[in-house]
Amino acid sequence: MKLWLARHAVPLIEPGICYGSLDIEADASATQACARALAAALPQGLPVRVSGLRRADQLAQALAALRGDLRPVRDERLNEMDFGTWEGVPWLDISQADIDAWTRDFSRYRAGGAECVSDVLRRVAQALAETAADAEAVWITHAGVIRAAHYLARHGATAPTAASWPAQAPAFGQWTLLLNP
């Protein structure tokens, strides 16, 4: 299986703000540029799953407008991690004690009282299992989900630590390929 993991364009929010599940828009011109590049790169007729968040849906709709064969299906399992009370807060204003607690118990700590990384891994694993029936597919999603998919491909269901979590994700409006997830 070949899975295209596309990240939404740059969101319209100040840098340094925690915005996992905040439903914010992405820059419209950057979204169009990404859609054009992705439309040129993707093979015909792939199944497309898209996060339920607006910034990912913008890219999915722009892509579908360019390529009628790429019809997005909403899949909220591809939403970014929910950071609870941290949402909309500058990362620098989140207490160091909370960040340290998250780092110590990375897989189970509920960031901002909401989701933990294991929750994200569980839903991404379910989406991967369903997507595996396709020879090739596209997800339009977020950095955390892309990292989770890469983690699962390398480590399976083992609980991650902060040190084992993938540091890299595609830049805004870019994508990566995951082979045989």
N, C-alpha and C positions, 0 to 999 in steps of 0.2 A: 504494500500500500504506500501511496505517496500523499502526504498531507501538506497542503499549502497553508501556512499560518501567517495571516496578514494582520498587521496592527493598524488601528485607526490613525487618522492624521492628528496633528498637534491640537490638543484641546484648548478651548478658550477659557483658560484659568491661569492665574498668576503662577509662575514657577515656584516650587517649594511647598505647594499646598498638597495635602493628602486628599486624593479625590477618587479612590477606588470605585465605589458604587454610586457616586454622585452622577446624576444623569445630565451631563453637560454637553454642549455642542463642540464640534471640532471646527477648525478654520475651513471655510467653504472652498477657497481656492486651493488649499493644500489637499483637501479631500478630492477635488476634481483631478488634480495632478496625479495623485496616487491611483485613482480609479483608471485613468488613462494608461498608466504604466502597468498596472495589474492586468487590465483588459488585454494588453498586448502580449503579456507573458503567459497567461493561462490557456491551457488547451480547451477545446470545445466541450460544452455540455457537462461540466463538472457539477456535482452537488455542492451547494453553498449553504453553510450554516453561519448564522450571525448572532452575536451577543444581543441581548435585549436593550442595551444602553444606546442612547441616541448617537453618540460619537461613532460607534461601530456601524449602526444602521445607516448613517449618512453615507459611509463608504459603500455599503452593500447596495444602497439604492442608486448611487452614482455609477457603480459598476454594472448593475442591471440595466440602466438606461443606455449604456454603451454596448452592452452585450446581452441581448435578449435571451440567450441560451443559459445565462448564469442567473438563476432565480433564487434569491435568498430565502431561507427558512429560519425563523427566529428560534433560538435555543438559549434560554437563560442560564444554562449550565456554563455558557461561555462568557458570562458576565465577569467583570473584574472582582477581586476580593472586596467584601464589605468590611470596612474599617470602623463601623459603628460611630462612636463619639469622636473618633479621630477625623472623620470625614469633614472636609472644608477647613481643617485646622492646619496652620503651617507646621511642617515636620519639626522645625526648631522649637515650637511651643509644646510639643508632646514631651512629657517628662522623661528624663533619662532613665528613671527607674522603670517606667513602662517599656521603653525600648530595650533595656537590659533584660527585663523579664521575658519579652518576646524572643530575644536572641537566645536566652538560656533554654527555653522550652518552645522552640520554633514551630514544631508541628502541632502543638496543642494549645498554645496561648491564644486567647481570643482577643485579637487586636481591637482596641476600642470597645471591647465587650461584645463584639459581633462574631465574625467568622474566624476560624483558625486555618492555618495552611492545610491541615488534614481535610477540612471540609472542602476546600478548593480542589485538592487532589482527588477526592472522592467523586465530585461532580464531573471533573475533567476526565477521569478514568471511565465513567459511565458514557460520556459523549464519545470518547475514543473507541470504546467497545462497539457502539452503534455505527460509528463511522468506518470501522474496520471492514464492514461488508462491502464498501466501495473500493474499487481499485485505486481511485484518486479522488480527492475532495479538497475543498477550501473552507477554512474557518476565518471569519473576520472578527477579531477579538482584541485582546488587551495583553500588555506585557506579562502580567502575572499568570494568565492562562497559558500563554506561550511557554513561559518558564516551567509551568506545571506539566505541560505535555512533554517537553524535553526531559524533565526530571523522570517522569513515568517511563519514558522510552529507555532511559539509561538504568534506572534503579528499581523499577516496578513499584510495588506498594510499600516498600520500606519507608519508615518515617524519616523525613528529612531533618537535617540540622541546618542552622544558618550557614555553616561552612559548606555543606553539600548542595545547597540550593543554587541553581544556575544564576550567575550574575548577569549574563548577557541576554538581551532581547533585541529584536529588530528596532530600529529607530522609528519614530512616528512616520506612518505612511509607507513603511517597508514591510518585507515579509521574509520568511525563512521556510525551508522545506524540511519535513520530518519523514524519513523513510522507514517503513516497517515499524510503526509505533507499537 
